[in-house]
């Protein structure tokens, strides 16, 4: 199985969908109550209606910026960082890691003086640092590696003991969780000291989240696991999780969304429902995200270059039609990145109308 082929859509969309500023939460990783139920036959039901899209725009103007150099992008400390894979022959193993590019406006990019010793899979900004999780370069290939930087130029290695490559890193509940191939899970309070676990019989984890007092992991082989202490994991997996491949977990105060390649599972009031996501229409283009960790609105783009929003994962409104950015547009205020693109919410629009 080619793991890169499986995680590429997630890298392009989820890993590339980055909120412009990190969560300001300082709460530590701590135990919670067990609230999330398994996806089982007696709890999973068809939502019973198609996803509804309101074709009346709300008036907020979003702008579509020129492409960034690479698919992994994050913003913080006044700069944007984009990581670019080395260009080599398919028959040649890259001897160097990804090349960082730096921008102060989200439009004009400059390569950093040196590469970083990791093939990036996921890039975030949290607690004043950029974190990149992925796979070490030879002779440390097939090893999970995490590096971090304050400016995107100078990087330090904070973890290189993973038995398998990482696929994602998230900042959740005041701490970090990195997931990887063959059930690899690493957690840290401060981004420096890491604790590693491995859950058997899981080909790969692709994403993590924190909802209703529990940490959640989702991945291949219909995997869904939950824990309130990052030590003891409950298997919520089921044959009803119909899609293989990449996963996306998002939540607001009431709703948990589990998005797969072909389905959107919605957890509300201790009950799972699902919608089948059509592949050949203009509804969803890549993966759902949020404006900020505390936002109640889920947002997603579609193939018609519209921004859609929803509070329940079922009913979607057209928030805006993406407009080409003029030369004077930069990203010094709120930005979100979609599919290699930087999408800007204008300064005067401080909230949704």
Long-range contacts (C-beta under 8 A, 24 or more apart in sequence): 1-203, 3-165, 3-167, 3-181, 3-204, 6-204, 6-206, 6-220, 6-245, 6-246, 7-121, 7-167, 7-204, 7-206, 7-246, 9-245, 9-246, 9-261, 9-286, 9-287, 10-167, 10-168, 10-206, 10-207, 10-246, 10-247, 10-248, 10-287, 11-71, 11-72, 11-121, 11-122, 12-71, 12-286, 12-339, 12-340, 13-248, 13-286, 13-287, 13-338, 13-339, 14-168, 14-207, 14-246, 14-248, 14-286, 14-287, 14-289, 15-71, 15-72, 15-121, 15-122, 15-123, 15-168, 16-71, 16-72, 16-73, 16-337, 16-338, 16-339, 16-340, 17-286, 17-287, 17-289, 17-336, 17-337, 17-338, 18-73, 18-74, 18-75, 18-123, 18-124, 18-125, 18-336, 18-337, 19-289, 19-290, 19-291, 19-292, 19-293, 19-336, 20-75, 20-331, 20-333, 20-334, 20-335, 20-336, 21-75, 21-76, 21-125, 21-292, 21-334, 22-76, 22-124, 22-125, 22-126, 22-127, 22-171, 23-126, 23-171, 23-292, 23-293, 23-294, 25-173, 25-174, 25-293, 26-174, 27-173, 27-174, 28-173, 28-174, 28-175, 28-189, 29-173, 29-174, 29-175, 29-187, 29-189, 29-230, 30-173, 30-174, 31-228, 31-229, 32-212, 32-213, 32-214, 32-228, 33-212, 33-213, 33-214, 33-228, 34-213, 34-214, 34-226, 34-228, 34-234, 35-212, 35-213, 35-214, 35-270, 36-211, 36-212, 36-214, 36-216, 36-226, 36-236, 36-256, 36-267, 37-236, 37-267, 37-270, 37-271, 37-272, 38-224, 38-234, 38-235, 38-236, 38-237, 38-238, 39-224, 39-236, 39-237, 39-238, 39-240, 39-241, 39-265, 39-272, 40-238, 40-240, 41-238, 41-240, 43-270, 43-271, 43-272, 44-238, 44-240, 44-265, 44-272, 44-273, 44-274, 45-271, 45-272, 45-273, 45-274, 46-273, 46-274, 47-266, 47-273, 47-274, 47-275, 47-314, 49-314, 50-275, 51-264, 51-275, 51-277, 51-283, 51-314, 51-315, 51-316, 52-314, 52-315, 52-316, 53-283, 53-308, 53-316, 53-317, 53-318, 54-316, 54-317, 54-318, 55-318, 56-317, 56-318, 57-306, 57-318, 57-319, 57-320, 57-321, 58-317, 58-318, 58-319, 58-320, 58-352, 58-353, 59-320, 59-353, 60-319, 60-320, 60-345, 60-346, 60-349, 60-352, 60-353, 61-320, 61-323, 61-346, 61-349, 62-307, 62-319, 62-320, 62-321, 62-322, 62-323, 62-343, 62-344, 62-345, 63-322, 63-323, 63-324, 63-325, 63-326, 63-329, 63-343, 63-344, 63-346, 64-305, 64-322, 64-323, 64-324, 64-325, 64-341, 64-343, 65-106, 65-107, 65-325, 65-329, 65-331, 65-341, 65-342, 65-343, 65-344, 66-107, 66-325, 66-341, 67-340, 67-341, 68-101, 68-103, 68-106, 68-109, 68-337, 68-340, 68-341, 68-342, 69-101, 69-109, 70-98, 70-99, 70-101, 71-340, 72-98, 72-120, 72-121, 72-122, 72-123, 72-132, 73-123, 73-337, 73-340, 73-342, 74-123, 74-124, 74-125, 74-130, 75-106, 75-125, 75-331, 75-335, 75-337, 76-125, 76-128, 76-129, 76-130, 77-125, 77-128, 77-150, 77-151, 78-104, 79-103, 79-104, 79-151, 79-152, 80-104, 80-105, 80-106, 80-109, 80-331, 80-342, 81-123, 81-125, 81-130, 81-149, 81-152, 82-109, 83-116, 83-120, 83-123, 83-132, 85-119, 85-120, 86-115, 93-138, 93-141, 94-119, 94-137, 95-137, 95-138, 96-137, 97-137, 98-132, 98-134, 100-149, 100-152, 100-153, 100-155, 102-151, 102-152, 102-153, 105-330, 105-331, 105-332, 106-330, 106-331, 106-335, 106-342, 106-344, 107-325, 107-329, 107-330, 107-331, 107-342, 112-152, 112-153, 113-153, 116-147, 116-149, 116-155, 117-145, 117-147, 117-157, 118-145, 118-146, 118-147, 119-165, 121-165, 121-166, 121-167, 121-168, 122-166, 122-167, 122-168, 122-169, 122-178, 123-169, 124-169, 124-170, 124-171, 126-171, 126-176, 126-191, 127-171, 127-191, 129-191, 131-158, 131-169, 131-176, 131-191, 132-169, 133-166, 133-167, 133-168, 133-169, 133-178, 133-180, 134-165, 134-166, 135-165, 135-166, 136-160, 144-178, 144-180, 144-184, 144-186, 146-178, 146-186, 146-194, 148-191, 158-191, 158-192, 158-194, 159-186, 159-188, 159-194, 161-194, 161-196, 162-186, 162-196, 163-196, 163-198, 167-204, 167-205, 167-206, 168-205, 168-206, 168-207, 168-208, 170-207, 170-208, 170-209, 172-208, 172-209, 172-210, 172-215, 173-210, 173-215, 177-208, 177-215, 177-217, 177-230, 179-205, 179-206, 179-207, 179-208, 179-217, 179-219, 180-204, 180-205, 181-205, 185-217, 187-230, 195-230, 197-231, 199-225, 199-233, 206-246, 206-247, 207-246, 207-247, 207-248, 207-249, 208-249, 209-249, 209-250, 209-251, 209-256, 210-251, 211-249, 211-251, 211-256, 211-267, 212-256, 216-249, 216-256, 218-247, 218-249, 218-258, 219-247, 220-244, 220-245, 224-258, 241-265, 248-287, 248-288, 250-288, 250-289, 250-290, 250-298, 252-290, 252-295, 252-296, 252-297, 252-298, 252-311, 253-296, 255-298, 255-311, 255-312, 255-313, 257-288, 257-298, 257-313, 259-287, 259-288, 264-288, 264-313, 266-312, 266-313, 266-314, 268-312, 275-313, 275-314, 283-316, 284-308, 285-338, 285-339, 286-338, 286-339, 288-313, 289-336, 289-338, 291-334, 291-336, 291-345, 297-352, 299-336, 301-338, 301-339, 301-343, 307-343, 309-352, 319-352
